[in-house]
C-alpha cells in the first residue's frame, strides 16, 4: 500500500513541476516575459492555475497519507519504565565483566584473548624530553 502511494506521490511531483514550468512568466527571474506562440491566451492560464491547485492538493493528501502510514508501525514507549539501560558514553571504560575479543568470540563462548605483552623498549623514534 505504501509503495503504491509513493509511486503516485512521485508522479504528482513530476506533473506539478511540469505544470509550474508551463505557466507564463511575469517577466521575473527568467527574463522571458511574453514570447507568443504556445500557451498565449488567457484561458490556458486559468487551466494551468486550476491544474496547479488540484495537483498541489493531491500532493498534500498523499503526503498526509504517507506520514500516517509511517506512524502506524510505531509502538509508543515510555522512558519512565526503564527496560533497556542507556548506552555507555563514548570513551567510557568497559565494564569489568566484559572479556573483549570481538562480538563473534563472545557469542561462540570462546575464552577472551590474552593481553599482549608490554614492549621492552622503544620501537621507533622518540621525542626528546627536557630535564
ChimeraX attribute file (.defattr): number of C-alpha atoms within 10 A of each C-alpha:
attribute: neighborCount
match mode: 1-to-1
recipient: residues
	/A:1	7
	/A:2	12
	/A:3	9
	/A:4	9
	/A:5	15
	/A:6	15
	/A:7	11
	/A:8	14
	/A:9	19
	/A:10	14
	/A:11	13
	/A:12	19
	/A:13	16
	/A:14	10
	/A:15	16
	/A:16	20
	/A:17	13
	/A:18	12
	/A:19	16
	/A:20	14
	/A:21	10
	/A:22	13
	/A:23	17
	/A:24	16
	/A:25	15
	/A:26	11
	/A:27	10
	/A:28	8
	/A:29	8
	/A:30	8
	/A:31	9
	/A:32	11
	/A:33	12
	/A:34	12
	/A:35	10
	/A:36	8
	/A:37	7
	/A:38	8
	/A:39	15
	/A:40	13
	/A:41	10
	/A:42	8
	/A:43	10
	/A:44	14
	/A:45	15
	/A:46	12
	/A:47	13
	/A:48	17
	/A:49	15
	/A:50	12
	/A:51	16
	/A:52	19
	/A:53	13
	/A:54	13
	/A:55	18
	/A:56	16
	/A:57	13
	/A:58	17
	/A:59	19
	/A:60	14
	/A:61	13
	/A:62	18
	/A:63	15
	/A:64	12
	/A:65	15
	/A:66	17
	/A:67	12
	/A:68	11
	/A:69	14
	/A:70	11
	/A:71	10
	/A:72	8
	/A:73	8
	/A:74	8
	/A:75	6
	/A:76	5
	/A:77	9
	/A:78	7
	/A:79	7
	/A:80	6
	/A:81	7
	/A:82	9
	/A:83	9
	/A:84	7
	/A:85	6
	/A:86	7
	/A:87	6
	/A:88	10
	/A:89	7
	/A:90	6
	/A:91	6
	/A:92	7
	/A:93	8
	/A:94	10
	/A:95	8
	/A:96	6
	/A:97	6
	/A:98	9
	/A:99	15
	/A:100	13
	/A:101	13
	/A:102	10
	/A:103	9
	/A:104	9
	/A:105	14
	/A:106	14
	/A:107	8
	/A:108	8
	/A:109	9
	/A:110	11
	/A:111	11
	/A:112	13
	/A:113	11
	/A:114	9
	/A:115	6
	/A:116	6
	/A:117	6
	/A:118	6
	/A:119	7
	/A:120	6
	/A:121	6
	/A:122	7
	/A:123	7
	/A:124	6
	/A:125	6
	/A:126	7
	/A:127	6
	/A:128	6
	/A:129	5
	/A:130	4
	/A:131	3
